[in-house]
Amino acid sequence: MVANPVSECRTAGWLSVSPVSAGPCLVVVVAGEADWVTADRLRDELVAAFGYGPQSVVLDLAELEFCDVHGVRALLQAVDVAERPGVTVTLRGMSLQLSWLYSTFRTYRSTGGQQSRLLASVSAPHSWSEAVGRMSPA
């Protein structure tokens, strides 16, 4: 019996970042999960996609199934990189929860300086046992 690679992939933090069109407007579809396991990859792949210098970027997040604060931080960091040279970035297809988180942290960052103390204080566990330990009652 052959294992299902999609289900195996999803249990390990499944994420897909796919530039689907280029030119003056870049469209990037983000699918899967943006969490402490995948956040660095999300940021790095988005920044790499922005590298050729589009005039505008649309991040399509409709297929993003889960996004925690680490994923939000990665999105904010990538958008900051894209906007530095004057690129317009639009996020579409966000869930209500993600929209609220993103706008809350973006507002907090813009009113509280370059680095949000709240987002900066969130650190990813270095191992599965550390993550489980954080969830266990003291």
HUVEN-V58602 format. One line per field, one symbol per residue. psi: psi as a letter, one per 30 degrees, with the letter a starting at -180 (. if undefined). Layout:
psi=???
This chain:
psi=kkkjfeeeeefgikkkjjkflaafjkkkkklbkjafefeeeeeeeeeeefffhlflkkjjgfgjfkjafeeeeeeeeeeeeefeggkkkkklgkleeeeeeeeeeeeeeffgaekkeeeffjkkkfleeeeeeffkk.
